[in-house]
Amino acid sequence: MSTIEEGALGALTGLSLGDALGMPTQSMSPAAIHETYGRVDTLRDAIADQPIAPGMPAGSVTDDTEQTLIVADLIIKGRGRIDSEQFAKRLLAWEDDMKSRGSLDLLGPSTKLALEQVRRGADITTTGRTGTTNGAAMRVTPVGIANSPEDIRRLASRIYESCRVTHDTTAGFQSAALIATTVSLGLEGMTVRQALSESLRLVPAMAAPGAWTPKASVPARARQAMRLSEEFSDEDDFEHHLIEDCGTSVESNESVAAAFALAWRFADDPQSALLTAVNLGGDTDTIAAMTGAMTGACTGPEAFDRALCSQVASISHLDLQKTARSLIALREQNAN
């Protein structure tokens, strides 16, 4: 990768491609994926009884990309800041729109619980205190693009703005911070493994806002998963142990950890990282999206299959280059 602009586009491209590749397999078991699709190695139509995205055409993105673009739009309009009240309103409007279209791809458990409280008039500074799932991490990539790691306090503050309403816990913040910081470091020219390692050094040192929860530490689980990715040379063995020993659920200490393991193992082959992710079962689209964002930030969009990326952009009506340029402009303004 030669430019920050390529890294920004790579992050958004990898996120959307991973999301679309995982769309037809999300919330399914590995056995059900194999029985239904065989080994998923390209964009596929979702089957009619897919539990989240029934019948969606190949190349369709899900809430991961759509909420990422909401965050990006709020950052751009807010000149770098995310207004919490506007964010809550946008997420509620997004879900209402999805419901009106008959979609089952709605808000995740932590986000839904928090926003139901917002609908009832709750103070938005209190609504995210149980959120430990990956909703904040899946949509935080624009924060990493718009903010340089040189000012780590500002980066941490912007990350917190993106997760406070729905994921105001240590786990929620640290999961989002791991993704955003890795993306931000990638744009500075770090390799995938350098960015992952440095993110795991920086994030635990951040003053982590939010409520304490008894869940396992997200950075600690990410380190364990990365070690797991080096332990097994056979791909089947690696996938089996990632599923069994790490987990692939919506909990951030499983799905973010799995994304770190995949990015580390396939640092030189991000396309294979995404294809492995979408066959694992569980929260496949989000794991693949986060993996794609981190690896794409370090490598640029050329690391991913160009034809598949074009198909996703066409089917899902995405203009990622425009979004990337606007976010980079903010990053450069902050640096001046």
One Martini backbone bead per residue (centre of mass of N, CA, C, O) as a GRO file, in nm:
protein
  336
    1MET     BB    1   0.096   0.036   0.023
    2SER     BB    2   0.112   0.401  -0.056
    3THR     BB    3  -0.163   0.520   0.070
    4ILE     BB    4  -0.410   0.643   0.265
    5GLU     BB    5  -0.639   0.618   0.059
    6GLU     BB    6  -0.605   0.313   0.013
    7GLY     BB    7  -0.661   0.231   0.307
    8ALA     BB    8  -0.946   0.341   0.329
    9LEU     BB    9  -1.063   0.179   0.093
   10GLY     BB   10  -0.974  -0.099   0.200
   11ALA     BB   11  -1.144  -0.103   0.457
   12LEU     BB   12  -1.427  -0.069   0.320
   13THR     BB   13  -1.399  -0.302   0.120
   14GLY     BB   14  -1.343  -0.535   0.320
   15LEU     BB   15  -1.597  -0.500   0.484
   16SER     BB   16  -1.813  -0.537   0.256
   17LEU     BB   17  -1.715  -0.809   0.151
   18GLY     BB   18  -1.733  -0.970   0.412
   19ASP     BB   19  -2.031  -0.918   0.458
   20ALA     BB   20  -2.137  -1.044   0.188
   21LEU     BB   21  -2.010  -1.326   0.224
   22GLY     BB   22  -2.167  -1.369   0.515
   23MET     BB   23  -2.471  -1.337   0.470
   24PRO     BB   24  -2.562  -1.652   0.401
   25THR     BB   25  -2.419  -1.768   0.698
   26GLN     BB   26  -2.549  -1.632   0.918
   27SER     BB   27  -2.631  -1.810   1.211
   28MET     BB   28  -2.486  -2.063   1.128
   29SER     BB   29  -2.367  -2.364   1.111
   30PRO     BB   30  -2.117  -2.540   0.980
   31ALA     BB   31  -2.296  -2.776   0.887
   32ALA     BB   32  -2.514  -2.606   0.742
   33ILE     BB   33  -2.329  -2.471   0.541
   34HIS     BB   34  -2.226  -2.729   0.403
   35GLU     BB   35  -2.505  -2.845   0.324
   36THR     BB   36  -2.604  -2.587   0.160
   37TYR     BB   37  -2.311  -2.471   0.007
   38GLY     BB   38  -2.069  -2.573   0.106
   39ARG     BB   39  -1.791  -2.413   0.011
   40VAL     BB   40  -1.738  -2.086   0.059
   41ASP     BB   41  -1.587  -1.888  -0.239
   42THR     BB   42  -1.827  -1.677  -0.276
   43LEU     BB   43  -2.083  -1.519  -0.380
   44ARG     BB   44  -2.415  -1.565  -0.236
   45ASP     BB   45  -2.714  -1.670  -0.216
   46ALA     BB   46  -2.970  -1.680  -0.012
   47ILE     BB   47  -3.167  -1.868   0.136
   48ALA     BB   48  -3.502  -1.877   0.214
   49ASP     BB   49  -3.416  -1.984   0.533
   50GLN     BB   50  -3.255  -1.767   0.628
   51PRO     BB   51  -3.248  -1.627   0.945
   52ILE     BB   52  -3.172  -1.312   0.836
   53ALA     BB   53  -3.137  -1.338   0.486
   54PRO     BB   54  -3.380  -1.414   0.306
   55GLY     BB   55  -3.309  -1.422  -0.038
   56MET     BB   56  -3.057  -1.273  -0.075
   57PRO     BB   57  -2.848  -1.141  -0.288
   58ALA     BB   58  -2.563  -1.144  -0.423
   59GLY     BB   59  -2.384  -0.869  -0.264
   60SER     BB   60  -2.520  -0.822  -0.004
   61VAL     BB   61  -2.551  -0.627   0.260
   62THR     BB   62  -2.552  -0.533   0.598
   63ASP     BB   63  -2.542  -0.381   0.900
   64ASP     BB   64  -2.241  -0.336   0.899
   65THR     BB   65  -2.229  -0.138   0.656
   66GLU     BB   66  -2.470   0.051   0.714
   67GLN     BB   67  -2.363   0.150   0.995
   68THR     BB   68  -2.092   0.251   0.899
   69LEU     BB   69  -2.219   0.476   0.713
   70ILE     BB   70  -2.352   0.628   0.939
   71VAL     BB   71  -2.097   0.701   1.090
   72ALA     BB   72  -1.960   0.848   0.857
   73ASP     BB   73  -2.176   1.068   0.820
   74LEU     BB   74  -2.156   1.186   1.106
   75ILE     BB   75  -1.858   1.265   1.091
   76ILE     BB   76  -1.874   1.451   0.848
   77LYS     BB   77  -2.102   1.643   0.960
   78GLY     BB   78  -1.929   1.672   1.249
   79ARG     BB   79  -1.622   1.713   1.197
   80GLY     BB   80  -1.546   1.422   1.370
   81ARG     BB   81  -1.806   1.403   1.523
   82ILE     BB   82  -2.044   1.235   1.749
   83ASP     BB   83  -2.377   1.252   1.797
   84SER     BB   84  -2.564   1.074   2.011
   85GLU     BB   85  -2.855   1.154   1.937
   86GLN     BB   86  -2.826   1.121   1.630
   87PHE     BB   87  -2.740   0.828   1.636
   88ALA     BB   88  -2.995   0.711   1.762
   89LYS     BB   89  -3.190   0.815   1.542
   90ARG     BB   90  -3.058   0.666   1.301
   91LEU     BB   91  -3.093   0.376   1.408
   92LEU     BB   92  -3.399   0.383   1.437
   93ALA     BB   93  -3.459   0.454   1.141
   94TRP     BB   94  -3.324   0.209   1.020
   95GLU     BB   95  -3.503  -0.008   1.152
   96ASP     BB   96  -3.773   0.095   1.047
   97ASP     BB   97  -3.699   0.052   0.750
   98MET     BB   98  -3.644  -0.251   0.765
   99LYS     BB   99  -3.929  -0.330   0.859
  100SER     BB  100  -4.084  -0.205   0.611
  101ARG     BB  101  -3.919  -0.428   0.422
  102GLY     BB  102  -3.910  -0.712   0.588
  103SER     BB  103  -3.667  -0.732   0.758
  104LEU     BB  104  -3.433  -0.930   0.975
  105ASP     BB  105  -3.202  -0.704   0.970
  106LEU     BB  106  -3.134  -0.600   1.272
  107LEU     BB  107  -3.066  -0.523   1.568
  108GLY     BB  108  -2.871  -0.591   1.804
  109PRO     BB  109  -2.890  -0.665   2.134
  110SER     BB  110  -2.752  -0.412   2.255
  111THR     BB  111  -2.873  -0.195   2.070
  112LYS     BB  112  -3.171  -0.259   2.116
  113LEU     BB  113  -3.185  -0.215   2.420
  114ALA     BB  114  -3.090   0.079   2.418
  115LEU     BB  115  -3.306   0.196   2.209
  116GLU     BB  116  -3.554   0.128   2.374
  117GLN     BB  117  -3.480   0.333   2.594
  118VAL     BB  118  -3.479   0.580   2.414
  119ARG     BB  119  -3.780   0.566   2.331
  120ARG     BB  120  -3.857   0.601   2.654
  121GLY     BB  121  -3.647   0.850   2.748
  122ALA     BB  122  -3.369   0.791   2.807
  123ASP     BB  123  -3.061   0.843   2.905
  124ILE     BB  124  -2.782   0.816   2.693
  125THR     BB  125  -2.572   0.778   2.942
  126THR     BB  126  -2.732   0.478   3.031
  127THR     BB  127  -2.789   0.261   2.780
  128GLY     BB  128  -2.483   0.096   2.751
  129ARG     BB  129  -2.418  -0.086   3.032
  130THR     BB  130  -2.451  -0.396   2.870
  131GLY     BB  131  -2.259  -0.372   2.617
  132THR     BB  132  -2.066  -0.667   2.470
  133THR     BB  133  -2.091  -0.664   2.185
  134ASN     BB  134  -2.010  -0.601   1.823
  135GLY     BB  135  -2.153  -0.333   1.727
  136ALA     BB  136  -1.922  -0.123   1.762
  137ALA     BB  137  -1.697  -0.270   1.599
  138MET     BB  138  -1.841  -0.302   1.314
  139ARG     BB  139  -1.875   0.047   1.284
  140VAL     BB  140  -1.573   0.197   1.350
  141THR     BB  141  -1.383   0.246   1.103
  142PRO     BB  142  -1.419   0.558   1.045
  143VAL     BB  143  -1.261   0.645   1.296
  144GLY     BB  144  -0.983   0.532   1.200
  145ILE     BB  145  -0.970   0.707   0.944
  146ALA     BB  146  -1.021   1.007   1.080
  147ASN     BB  147  -0.785   0.905   1.289
  148SER     BB  148  -0.494   0.941   1.430
  149PRO     BB  149  -0.248   0.780   1.641
  150GLU     BB  150  -0.088   1.031   1.747
  151ASP     BB  151  -0.375   1.097   1.894
  152ILE     BB  152  -0.486   0.888   2.129
  153ARG     BB  153  -0.700   1.051   2.284
  154ARG     BB  154  -0.878   1.129   2.047
  155LEU     BB  155  -0.933   0.849   1.945
  156ALA     BB  156  -1.070   0.747   2.205
  157SER     BB  157  -1.295   0.959   2.210
  158ARG     BB  158  -1.423   0.882   1.934
  159ILE     BB  159  -1.487   0.594   2.003
  160TYR     BB  160  -1.676   0.654   2.240
  161GLU     BB  161  -1.889   0.806   2.074
  162SER     BB  162  -1.963   0.534   1.905
  163CYS     BB  163  -2.049   0.350   2.190
  164ARG     BB  164  -2.210   0.473   2.433
  165VAL     BB  165  -2.517   0.423   2.374
  166THR     BB  166  -2.469   0.080   2.340
  167HIS     BB  167  -2.137   0.036   2.455
  168ASP     BB  168  -2.089   0.118   2.791
  169THR     BB  169  -1.816  -0.066   2.808
  170THR     BB  170  -1.523  -0.211   2.823
  171ALA     BB  171  -1.580  -0.413   2.594
  172GLY     BB  172  -1.700  -0.215   2.392
  173PHE     BB  173  -1.460  -0.025   2.371
  174GLN     BB  174  -1.222  -0.227   2.315
  175SER     BB  175  -1.336  -0.350   2.058
  176ALA     BB  176  -1.345  -0.086   1.897
  177ALA     BB  177  -1.047  -0.003   1.944
  178LEU     BB  178  -0.910  -0.236   1.798
  179ILE     BB  179  -1.018  -0.173   1.518
  180ALA     BB  180  -0.958   0.134   1.486
  181THR     BB  181  -0.652   0.120   1.549
  182THR     BB  182  -0.570  -0.073   1.327
  183VAL     BB  183  -0.667   0.103   1.097
  184SER     BB  184  -0.500   0.357   1.161
  185LEU     BB  185  -0.222   0.212   1.141
  186GLY     BB  186  -0.249   0.114   0.850
  187LEU     BB  187  -0.253   0.406   0.723
  188GLU     BB  188   0.061   0.447   0.824
  189GLY     BB  189   0.203   0.155   0.702
  190MET     BB  190   0.137  -0.094   0.837
  191THR     BB  191   0.124  -0.400   0.886
  192VAL     BB  192  -0.083  -0.626   0.995
  193ARG     BB  193   0.091  -0.730   1.236
  194GLN     BB  194   0.176  -0.458   1.344
  195ALA     BB  195  -0.110  -0.345   1.399
  196LEU     BB  196  -0.211  -0.562   1.591
  197SER     BB  197   0.014  -0.538   1.804
  198GLU     BB  198  -0.016  -0.230   1.865
  199SER     BB  199  -0.311  -0.236   1.949
  200LEU     BB  200  -0.258  -0.436   2.193
  201ARG     BB  201  -0.088  -0.212   2.338
  202LEU     BB  202  -0.274   0.048   2.340
  203VAL     BB  203  -0.563  -0.023   2.446
  204PRO     BB  204  -0.504  -0.112   2.748
  205ALA     BB  205  -0.385   0.193   2.803
  206MET     BB  206  -0.648   0.299   2.791
  207ALA     BB  207  -0.899   0.480   2.921
  208ALA     BB  208  -1.165   0.285   3.012
  209PRO     BB  209  -1.469   0.330   2.963
  210GLY     BB  210  -1.724   0.221   3.139
  211ALA     BB  211  -1.862  -0.063   3.233
  212TRP     BB  212  -1.829  -0.324   3.417
  213THR     BB  213  -1.757  -0.670   3.339
  214PRO     BB  214  -1.735  -1.035   3.361
  215LYS     BB  215  -1.606  -1.054   3.104
  216ALA     BB  216  -1.379  -1.131   2.902
  217SER     BB  217  -1.113  -1.005   2.770
  218VAL     BB  218  -1.054  -0.890   2.461
  219PRO     BB  219  -0.744  -0.868   2.435
  220ALA     BB  220  -0.683  -1.146   2.560
  221ARG     BB  221  -0.843  -1.313   2.349
  222ALA     BB  222  -0.685  -1.212   2.103
  223ARG     BB  223  -0.413  -1.327   2.183
  224GLN     BB  224  -0.500  -1.621   2.198
  225ALA     BB  225  -0.598  -1.642   1.901
  226MET     BB  226  -0.326  -1.581   1.769
  227ARG     BB  227  -0.183  -1.827   1.884
  228LEU     BB  228  -0.378  -2.031   1.755
  229SER     BB  229  -0.303  -1.954   1.452
  230GLU     BB  230   0.000  -2.093   1.498
  231GLU     BB  231  -0.053  -2.400   1.597
  232PHE     BB  232  -0.197  -2.471   1.310
  233SER     BB  233  -0.136  -2.588   0.987
  234ASP     BB  234  -0.407  -2.698   0.955
  235GLU     BB  235  -0.703  -2.574   0.852
  236ASP     BB  236  -0.909  -2.756   0.994
  237ASP     BB  237  -0.786  -2.731   1.274
  238PHE     BB  238  -0.806  -2.429   1.303
  239GLU     BB  239  -1.112  -2.400   1.273
  240HIS     BB  240  -1.196  -2.586   1.500
  241HIS     BB  241  -1.045  -2.426   1.732
  242LEU     BB  242  -1.176  -2.154   1.686
  243ILE     BB  243  -1.461  -2.249   1.753
  244GLU     BB  244  -1.402  -2.396   2.032
  245ASP     BB  245  -1.184  -2.182   2.179
  246CYS     BB  246  -1.320  -1.901   2.093
  247GLY     BB  247  -1.547  -1.830   1.896
  248THR     BB  248  -1.857  -1.687   1.696
  249SER     BB  249  -2.006  -1.478   1.837
  250VAL     BB  250  -2.136  -1.162   1.932
  251GLU     BB  251  -1.927  -1.158   2.122
  252SER     BB  252  -1.641  -0.974   2.140
  253ASN     BB  253  -1.450  -1.202   2.278
  254GLU     BB  254  -1.491  -1.369   2.004
  255SER     BB  255  -1.516  -1.211   1.727
  256VAL     BB  256  -1.267  -1.028   1.755
  257ALA     BB  257  -1.069  -1.254   1.809
  258ALA     BB  258  -1.117  -1.401   1.540
  259ALA     BB  259  -1.027  -1.165   1.359
  260PHE     BB  260  -0.735  -1.161   1.463
  261ALA     BB  261  -0.662  -1.449   1.382
  262LEU     BB  262  -0.716  -1.418   1.076
  263ALA     BB  263  -0.532  -1.175   1.019
  264TRP     BB  264  -0.273  -1.314   1.115
  265ARG     BB  265  -0.272  -1.573   0.938
  266PHE     BB  266  -0.371  -1.383   0.666
  267ALA     BB  267  -0.181  -1.130   0.610
  268ASP     BB  268  -0.107  -1.220   0.290
  269ASP     BB  269  -0.440  -1.321   0.261
  270PRO     BB  270  -0.733  -1.167   0.291
  271GLN     BB  271  -0.927  -1.337   0.120
  272SER     BB  272  -0.893  -1.598   0.293
  273ALA     BB  273  -0.994  -1.479   0.555
  274LEU     BB  274  -1.288  -1.436   0.462
  275LEU     BB  275  -1.353  -1.730   0.370
  276THR     BB  276  -1.309  -1.853   0.645
  277ALA     BB  277  -1.513  -1.689   0.813
  278VAL     BB  278  -1.784  -1.779   0.646
  279ASN     BB  279  -1.740  -2.100   0.753
  280LEU     BB  280  -1.766  -2.101   1.082
  281GLY     BB  281  -1.997  -1.965   1.193
  282GLY     BB  282  -2.221  -1.751   1.311
  283ASP     BB  283  -2.080  -1.424   1.293
  284THR     BB  284  -1.968  -1.403   0.987
  285ASP     BB  285  -2.007  -1.114   0.875
  286THR     BB  286  -1.859  -0.963   1.107
  287ILE     BB  287  -1.589  -1.107   1.106
  288ALA     BB  288  -1.526  -1.041   0.808
  289ALA     BB  289  -1.551  -0.734   0.826
  290MET     BB  290  -1.328  -0.683   1.038
  291THR     BB  291  -1.104  -0.824   0.884
  292GLY     BB  292  -1.123  -0.645   0.627
  293ALA     BB  293  -1.062  -0.373   0.759
  294MET     BB  294  -0.779  -0.435   0.873
  295THR     BB  295  -0.638  -0.547   0.617
  296GLY     BB  296  -0.719  -0.317   0.416
  297ALA     BB  297  -0.565  -0.083   0.562
  298CYS     BB  298  -0.275  -0.222   0.495
  299THR     BB  299  -0.322  -0.302   0.164
  300GLY     BB  300  -0.570  -0.238   0.027
  301PRO     BB  301  -0.794  -0.328  -0.233
  302GLU     BB  302  -0.600  -0.533  -0.394
  303ALA     BB  303  -0.643  -0.785  -0.191
  304PHE     BB  304  -0.909  -0.805  -0.347
  305ASP     BB  305  -1.155  -0.908  -0.538
  306ARG     BB  306  -1.259  -0.712  -0.788
  307ALA     BB  307  -1.525  -0.842  -0.888
  308LEU     BB  308  -1.659  -0.868  -0.610
  309CYS     BB  309  -1.650  -0.570  -0.532
  310SER     BB  310  -1.822  -0.473  -0.772
  311GLN     BB  311  -2.073  -0.634  -0.700
  312VAL     BB  312  -2.129  -0.506  -0.427
  313ALA     BB  313  -2.148  -0.211  -0.521
  314SER     BB  314  -2.387  -0.262  -0.715
  315ILE     BB  315  -2.601  -0.410  -0.538
  316SER     BB  316  -2.552  -0.190  -0.278
  317HIS     BB  317  -2.488   0.103  -0.356
  318LEU     BB  318  -2.170   0.192  -0.349
  319ASP     BB  319  -1.949   0.483  -0.236
  320LEU     BB  320  -1.645   0.448  -0.100
  321GLN     BB  321  -1.458   0.670  -0.210
  322LYS     BB  322  -1.609   0.915  -0.106
  323THR     BB  323  -1.595   0.840   0.193
  324ALA     BB  324  -1.289   0.815   0.219
  325ARG     BB  325  -1.217   1.108   0.139
  326SER     BB  326  -1.372   1.251   0.368
  327LEU     BB  327  -1.219   1.117   0.605
  328ILE     BB  328  -0.931   1.203   0.523
  329ALA     BB  329  -0.978   1.506   0.542
  330LEU     BB  330  -1.014   1.499   0.851
  331ARG     BB  331  -0.741   1.380   0.923
  332GLU     BB  332  -0.577   1.617   0.799
  333GLN     BB  333  -0.698   1.846   0.968
  334ASN     BB  334  -0.608   1.730   1.248
  335ALA     BB  335  -0.292   1.743   1.171
  336ASN     BB  336  -0.284   2.078   1.141
   0.00000   0.00000   0.00000
